[in-house]
Amino acid sequence: GVVIGIAAVTTMVSIGQSGGQLIQNEFQSLGTNVIVVSPKAVRRNGVRQGVSLTLTSKDNDAIPQECESVLAASPMVGTMGQVIYGNVNWSPKEMFGVGEDYLLVRNWQISRGSFFTYRDIISASKVCVIGRTLVAQLFQTLDPVGQTIRIRNIPFRVIGVLESKGANLVGQDQDDVILIPYSTVRKRLNGSSFDNVHAILASARSMSKMNQAEMEIRNLLADRHGIPPGNPLDFEVQNTTEIAKIFNTITGTMTAMLAAIAGISLIVGGVG
């Protein structure tokens, strides 16, 4: 009974610690000290009416320039569509228009080829970078770099392949993604001439500067949008560190509970 109790304590604590480490790894895969800026939902009489696109690419450019605690930022413009190569087509789960610093913010690497540049964004170039799932579905063993795919009958040249990230905590494939210059998505795929973006991802210079960076971003955008102090903001700033702390607290509590349950079995074994 004592041997079984000791084994139970060791096993339960190991399971709890492994769960905590898994969650930490998942948040690290989101990026480096990521802060998410998104438009605020419009509500009328307490009912959500949708989201007003209040953020622009100029807001994104101003964040790393004027916020000392921010290392880099990237706008995001979402879209959907089938990707066609030859007689094979695939609908990726994520298709984003992003900026040239997106990989820096997300702490993501290129395994083959290269990422698009600021010049590609200015000229709305028809280039893209794809994840490993798209490589497997469309190209199999063929090198995708330099190949031309079609999205909504528009040709795009593949210039790079992302390193594999695998599935996230909820089982979603993070490699089923295609990244395109946000200006290209906005003009050529979404048919918009406006400068609005769906979200901005920013990276703080360090974990200790997350709260400072969040405050600087909030003050900067409030000033740029002409919102007086004390008035409701037309955007939201979310710090992923706070979410990670909540998950760590939950996993810590679960570990303590599992250890307590295993400890009871050890006591019962000792009495027996």
C-alpha beads as a LAMMPS data file, in Angstrom:
LAMMPS data file: protein, C-alpha beads

272 atoms
271 bonds

1 atom types
1 bond types

-500.0 500.0 xlo xhi
-500.0 500.0 ylo yhi
-500.0 500.0 zlo zhi

Masses

1 110.0

Atoms # bond

1 1 1 0.000 0.000 0.000
2 1 1 2.841 2.404 0.821
3 1 1 4.599 1.599 -2.466
4 1 1 1.369 2.154 -4.414
5 1 1 0.753 5.420 -2.552
6 1 1 4.249 6.765 -3.317
7 1 1 3.861 5.794 -6.971
8 1 1 0.465 7.544 -7.080
9 1 1 1.880 10.771 -5.600
10 1 1 4.785 10.806 -8.057
11 1 1 2.548 10.065 -11.042
12 1 1 -0.112 12.639 -10.164
13 1 1 2.410 15.423 -9.567
14 1 1 4.182 14.584 -12.843
15 1 1 0.869 14.714 -14.730
16 1 1 0.046 18.125 -13.226
17 1 1 3.482 19.550 -14.034
18 1 1 3.318 18.170 -17.588
19 1 1 -0.048 19.857 -18.079
20 1 1 1.361 23.181 -16.878
21 1 1 4.366 22.862 -19.186
22 1 1 2.092 22.016 -22.121
23 1 1 0.061 25.179 -21.574
24 1 1 3.218 27.292 -21.294
25 1 1 4.487 25.832 -24.579
26 1 1 1.179 26.625 -26.245
27 1 1 1.359 30.263 -25.200
28 1 1 4.984 30.446 -26.371
29 1 1 3.821 29.177 -29.770
30 1 1 1.461 32.173 -29.975
31 1 1 4.486 34.443 -30.159
32 1 1 6.920 36.497 -28.132
33 1 1 5.191 38.605 -25.443
34 1 1 2.184 39.117 -27.719
35 1 1 -0.355 41.901 -27.224
36 1 1 -3.523 41.724 -29.340
37 1 1 -5.263 44.943 -30.421
38 1 1 -8.704 44.477 -31.938
39 1 1 -11.675 46.702 -32.837
40 1 1 -14.306 46.923 -30.126
41 1 1 -17.670 45.302 -30.696
42 1 1 -20.527 47.724 -31.288
43 1 1 -23.482 47.277 -28.902
44 1 1 -26.906 48.860 -29.044
45 1 1 -29.306 48.432 -26.138
46 1 1 -26.980 45.732 -24.797
47 1 1 -27.097 43.710 -28.029
48 1 1 -23.925 43.030 -30.000
49 1 1 -24.268 44.576 -33.474
50 1 1 -20.939 43.440 -34.898
51 1 1 -17.455 44.927 -35.031
52 1 1 -16.610 48.363 -36.408
53 1 1 -13.241 48.383 -38.185
54 1 1 -11.532 51.239 -36.379
55 1 1 -7.883 50.142 -36.746
56 1 1 -5.688 51.034 -39.709
57 1 1 -2.264 50.051 -41.004
58 1 1 -1.046 53.530 -40.006
59 1 1 -2.021 52.717 -36.400
60 1 1 0.104 49.603 -36.723
61 1 1 3.093 51.540 -38.080
62 1 1 2.864 54.077 -35.241
63 1 1 2.906 51.494 -32.440
64 1 1 6.564 50.324 -32.682
65 1 1 7.708 53.836 -33.626
66 1 1 6.123 55.674 -30.690
67 1 1 5.818 52.989 -27.997
68 1 1 9.222 52.414 -26.391
69 1 1 8.213 49.084 -24.825
70 1 1 7.065 47.573 -28.147
71 1 1 9.557 45.673 -30.292
72 1 1 7.445 45.095 -33.411
73 1 1 3.870 45.005 -34.677
74 1 1 1.974 43.486 -37.572
75 1 1 -1.520 44.171 -38.928
76 1 1 -3.829 41.271 -39.732
77 1 1 -6.512 41.112 -42.418
78 1 1 -8.501 37.895 -42.606
79 1 1 -9.930 36.294 -45.728
80 1 1 -11.051 32.887 -47.006
81 1 1 -10.774 30.980 -50.249
82 1 1 -9.679 27.805 -51.981
83 1 1 -6.038 27.347 -52.902
84 1 1 -5.535 25.597 -56.242
85 1 1 -2.392 24.018 -57.657
86 1 1 -2.729 21.998 -60.846
87 1 1 -5.789 19.779 -60.409
88 1 1 -5.602 19.819 -56.585
89 1 1 -7.433 22.323 -54.378
90 1 1 -7.446 22.886 -50.632
91 1 1 -9.249 25.256 -48.268
92 1 1 -6.808 26.278 -45.514
93 1 1 -8.230 26.927 -42.061
94 1 1 -6.367 30.244 -41.805
95 1 1 -5.644 32.732 -44.564
96 1 1 -4.215 36.012 -43.296
97 1 1 -2.839 39.187 -44.748
98 1 1 0.024 40.271 -42.477
99 1 1 2.975 42.670 -42.281
100 1 1 6.684 42.046 -42.745
101 1 1 7.249 41.718 -38.960
102 1 1 4.568 39.062 -38.412
103 1 1 7.071 36.220 -37.952
104 1 1 9.052 38.281 -35.430
105 1 1 5.915 38.917 -33.384
106 1 1 4.792 35.274 -33.592
107 1 1 8.297 33.886 -32.950
108 1 1 7.968 31.823 -36.121
109 1 1 10.721 30.789 -38.516
110 1 1 10.986 30.094 -42.242
111 1 1 12.174 26.574 -43.018
112 1 1 12.539 27.108 -46.766
113 1 1 12.630 30.170 -48.999
114 1 1 12.009 33.638 -47.538
115 1 1 9.300 35.927 -46.169
116 1 1 7.847 38.886 -48.038
117 1 1 9.325 42.340 -47.539
118 1 1 8.095 45.886 -47.035
119 1 1 8.434 46.448 -50.784
120 1 1 6.046 43.535 -51.413
121 1 1 3.527 45.172 -49.080
122 1 1 3.833 48.606 -50.682
123 1 1 3.342 47.150 -54.160
124 1 1 0.658 44.633 -53.056
125 1 1 2.706 41.829 -54.596
126 1 1 1.016 38.518 -55.372
127 1 1 3.324 36.398 -53.220
128 1 1 2.608 34.081 -50.291
129 1 1 4.176 31.911 -47.599
130 1 1 2.509 28.590 -46.732
131 1 1 2.452 26.125 -43.840
132 1 1 3.497 22.472 -43.920
133 1 1 -0.075 21.197 -44.233
134 1 1 -0.522 23.050 -47.535
135 1 1 2.792 21.647 -48.750
136 1 1 1.583 18.112 -48.012
137 1 1 -1.862 18.638 -49.549
138 1 1 -0.871 20.523 -52.703
139 1 1 2.726 19.640 -53.517
140 1 1 3.475 16.300 -51.784
141 1 1 7.222 15.805 -52.478
142 1 1 7.592 18.730 -54.900
143 1 1 9.476 21.832 -53.708
144 1 1 6.759 24.522 -53.440
145 1 1 9.125 27.524 -53.457
146 1 1 8.821 29.280 -56.812
147 1 1 5.587 27.487 -57.758
148 1 1 2.404 29.381 -58.644
149 1 1 -0.895 28.693 -56.894
150 1 1 -4.285 30.291 -57.486
151 1 1 -6.593 31.900 -54.940
152 1 1 -9.965 33.048 -56.319
153 1 1 -8.490 32.705 -59.784
154 1 1 -5.628 35.093 -58.903
155 1 1 -2.092 33.668 -59.303
156 1 1 0.237 33.847 -56.287
157 1 1 3.896 32.842 -56.228
158 1 1 5.020 30.767 -53.243
159 1 1 8.217 32.318 -51.844
160 1 1 8.553 30.470 -48.537
161 1 1 7.478 27.614 -46.257
162 1 1 6.913 28.066 -42.526
163 1 1 8.447 25.848 -39.866
164 1 1 5.979 23.330 -38.478
165 1 1 4.167 24.272 -35.243
166 1 1 1.819 21.284 -35.047
167 1 1 -1.560 21.293 -33.330
168 1 1 -2.440 23.779 -30.608
169 1 1 -4.024 23.085 -27.221
170 1 1 -7.500 22.542 -28.695
171 1 1 -6.228 20.344 -31.526
172 1 1 -6.315 22.952 -34.306
173 1 1 -3.647 22.514 -36.966
174 1 1 -1.435 25.624 -36.882
175 1 1 0.336 24.581 -40.099
176 1 1 -2.857 24.777 -42.174
177 1 1 -2.175 28.442 -42.929
178 1 1 -1.240 30.748 -45.790
179 1 1 0.239 34.221 -45.228
180 1 1 -0.034 37.029 -47.802
181 1 1 0.907 40.731 -47.679
182 1 1 -2.025 42.483 -45.994
183 1 1 -2.218 45.088 -48.757
184 1 1 -2.634 42.301 -51.321
185 1 1 -5.442 40.653 -49.347
186 1 1 -7.191 43.963 -48.822
187 1 1 -7.031 45.134 -52.446
188 1 1 -6.977 41.973 -54.560
189 1 1 -8.918 39.425 -52.480
190 1 1 -11.278 41.527 -50.345
191 1 1 -11.716 44.261 -52.948
192 1 1 -11.376 47.067 -50.417
193 1 1 -9.764 50.451 -50.992
194 1 1 -9.922 51.402 -47.304
195 1 1 -6.962 51.256 -44.933
196 1 1 -8.742 49.266 -42.212
197 1 1 -7.264 46.110 -40.673
198 1 1 -8.994 43.435 -38.608
199 1 1 -6.426 43.313 -35.781
200 1 1 -2.898 44.288 -34.774
201 1 1 -0.422 41.933 -33.117
202 1 1 2.325 43.648 -31.128
203 1 1 5.327 42.199 -29.330
204 1 1 6.666 43.720 -26.111
205 1 1 10.447 43.976 -25.729
206 1 1 10.359 41.679 -22.692
207 1 1 7.917 39.901 -20.422
208 1 1 8.499 42.500 -17.708
209 1 1 7.431 45.300 -20.097
210 1 1 4.133 43.729 -21.135
211 1 1 1.956 45.928 -18.927
212 1 1 3.909 49.052 -19.865
213 1 1 3.603 48.238 -23.573
214 1 1 -0.127 47.633 -23.188
215 1 1 -0.586 51.029 -21.525
216 1 1 1.523 52.816 -24.162
217 1 1 -0.492 51.232 -26.987
218 1 1 -3.787 52.166 -25.358
219 1 1 -2.722 55.790 -24.832
220 1 1 -1.278 56.108 -28.338
221 1 1 -4.347 54.757 -30.138
222 1 1 -6.737 56.775 -27.977
223 1 1 -4.819 59.903 -28.970
224 1 1 -4.706 58.908 -32.656
225 1 1 -8.451 58.184 -32.689
226 1 1 -9.262 61.455 -30.942
227 1 1 -10.846 59.849 -27.877
228 1 1 -10.839 62.139 -24.804
229 1 1 -9.702 60.695 -21.450
230 1 1 -12.497 58.852 -19.652
231 1 1 -14.490 58.163 -22.829
232 1 1 -15.089 54.588 -24.107
233 1 1 -12.387 53.319 -26.449
234 1 1 -13.202 52.021 -29.929
235 1 1 -10.618 49.219 -29.618
236 1 1 -9.538 46.544 -27.147
237 1 1 -6.027 45.681 -25.970
238 1 1 -5.525 42.154 -24.634
239 1 1 -2.412 40.924 -22.879
240 1 1 -1.834 37.196 -23.424
241 1 1 0.332 37.061 -20.290
242 1 1 -2.737 37.540 -18.095
243 1 1 -4.455 34.636 -19.842
244 1 1 -1.339 32.500 -19.360
245 1 1 -1.287 33.372 -15.643
246 1 1 -4.903 32.264 -15.294
247 1 1 -4.149 28.934 -16.966
248 1 1 -1.047 28.480 -14.802
249 1 1 -3.145 29.119 -11.684
250 1 1 -5.673 26.528 -12.836
251 1 1 -3.007 23.923 -13.590
252 1 1 -1.280 24.665 -10.265
253 1 1 -4.562 24.103 -8.424
254 1 1 -5.167 20.875 -10.348
255 1 1 -1.652 19.675 -9.519
256 1 1 -2.228 20.374 -5.821
257 1 1 -5.560 18.530 -5.924
258 1 1 -4.034 15.540 -7.680
259 1 1 -1.159 15.478 -5.189
260 1 1 -3.649 15.673 -2.294
261 1 1 -5.679 12.780 -3.687
262 1 1 -2.508 10.732 -4.154
263 1 1 -1.389 11.734 -0.650
264 1 1 -4.623 10.334 0.790
265 1 1 -3.926 7.023 -0.910
266 1 1 -0.455 7.075 0.624
267 1 1 -1.899 7.708 4.105
268 1 1 -4.485 4.960 3.657
269 1 1 -1.738 2.598 2.494
270 1 1 0.418 3.500 5.507
271 1 1 -2.471 2.925 7.970
272 1 1 -3.310 -0.325 6.227

Bonds

1 1 1 2
2 1 2 3
3 1 3 4
4 1 4 5
5 1 5 6
6 1 6 7
7 1 7 8
8 1 8 9
9 1 9 10
10 1 10 11
11 1 11 12
12 1 12 13
13 1 13 14
14 1 14 15
15 1 15 16
16 1 16 17
17 1 17 18
18 1 18 19
19 1 19 20
20 1 20 21
21 1 21 22
22 1 22 23
23 1 23 24
24 1 24 25
25 1 25 26
26 1 26 27
27 1 27 28
28 1 28 29
29 1 29 30
30 1 30 31
31 1 31 32
32 1 32 33
33 1 33 34
34 1 34 35
35 1 35 36
36 1 36 37
37 1 37 38
38 1 38 39
39 1 39 40
40 1 40 41
41 1 41 42
42 1 42 43
43 1 43 44
44 1 44 45
45 1 45 46
46 1 46 47
47 1 47 48
48 1 48 49
49 1 49 50
50 1 50 51
51 1 51 52
52 1 52 53
53 1 53 54
54 1 54 55
55 1 55 56
56 1 56 57
57 1 57 58
58 1 58 59
59 1 59 60
60 1 60 61
61 1 61 62
62 1 62 63
63 1 63 64
64 1 64 65
65 1 65 66
66 1 66 67
67 1 67 68
68 1 68 69
69 1 69 70
70 1 70 71
71 1 71 72
72 1 72 73
73 1 73 74
74 1 74 75
75 1 75 76
76 1 76 77
77 1 77 78
78 1 78 79
79 1 79 80
80 1 80 81
81 1 81 82
82 1 82 83
83 1 83 84
84 1 84 85
85 1 85 86
86 1 86 87
87 1 87 88
88 1 88 89
89 1 89 90
90 1 90 91
91 1 91 92
92 1 92 93
93 1 93 94
94 1 94 95
95 1 95 96
96 1 96 97
97 1 97 98
98 1 98 99
99 1 99 100
100 1 100 101
101 1 101 102
102 1 102 103
103 1 103 104
104 1 104 105
105 1 105 106
106 1 106 107
107 1 107 108
108 1 108 109
109 1 109 110
110 1 110 111
111 1 111 112
112 1 112 113
113 1 113 114
114 1 114 115
115 1 115 116
116 1 116 117
117 1 117 118
118 1 118 119
119 1 119 120
120 1 120 121
121 1 121 122
122 1 122 123
123 1 123 124
124 1 124 125
125 1 125 126
126 1 126 127
127 1 127 128
128 1 128 129
129 1 129 130
130 1 130 131
131 1 131 132
132 1 132 133
133 1 133 134
134 1 134 135
135 1 135 136
136 1 136 137
137 1 137 138
138 1 138 139
139 1 139 140
140 1 140 141
141 1 141 142
142 1 142 143
143 1 143 144
144 1 144 145
145 1 145 146
146 1 146 147
147 1 147 148
148 1 148 149
149 1 149 150
150 1 150 151
151 1 151 152
152 1 152 153
153 1 153 154
154 1 154 155
155 1 155 156
156 1 156 157
157 1 157 158
158 1 158 159
159 1 159 160
160 1 160 161
161 1 161 162
162 1 162 163
163 1 163 164
164 1 164 165
165 1 165 166
166 1 166 167
167 1 167 168
168 1 168 169
169 1 169 170
170 1 170 171
171 1 171 172
172 1 172 173
173 1 173 174
174 1 174 175
175 1 175 176
176 1 176 177
177 1 177 178
178 1 178 179
179 1 179 180
180 1 180 181
181 1 181 182
182 1 182 183
183 1 183 184
184 1 184 185
185 1 185 186
186 1 186 187
187 1 187 188
188 1 188 189
189 1 189 190
190 1 190 191
191 1 191 192
192 1 192 193
193 1 193 194
194 1 194 195
195 1 195 196
196 1 196 197
197 1 197 198
198 1 198 199
199 1 199 200
200 1 200 201
201 1 201 202
202 1 202 203
203 1 203 204
204 1 204 205
205 1 205 206
206 1 206 207
207 1 207 208
208 1 208 209
209 1 209 210
210 1 210 211
211 1 211 212
212 1 212 213
213 1 213 214
214 1 214 215
215 1 215 216
216 1 216 217
217 1 217 218
218 1 218 219
219 1 219 220
220 1 220 221
221 1 221 222
222 1 222 223
223 1 223 224
224 1 224 225
225 1 225 226
226 1 226 227
227 1 227 228
228 1 228 229
229 1 229 230
230 1 230 231
231 1 231 232
232 1 232 233
233 1 233 234
234 1 234 235
235 1 235 236
236 1 236 237
237 1 237 238
238 1 238 239
239 1 239 240
240 1 240 241
241 1 241 242
242 1 242 243
243 1 243 244
244 1 244 245
245 1 245 246
246 1 246 247
247 1 247 248
248 1 248 249
249 1 249 250
250 1 250 251
251 1 251 252
252 1 252 253
253 1 253 254
254 1 254 255
255 1 255 256
256 1 256 257
257 1 257 258
258 1 258 259
259 1 259 260
260 1 260 261
261 1 261 262
262 1 262 263
263 1 263 264
264 1 264 265
265 1 265 266
266 1 266 267
267 1 267 268
268 1 268 269
269 1 269 270
270 1 270 271
271 1 271 272
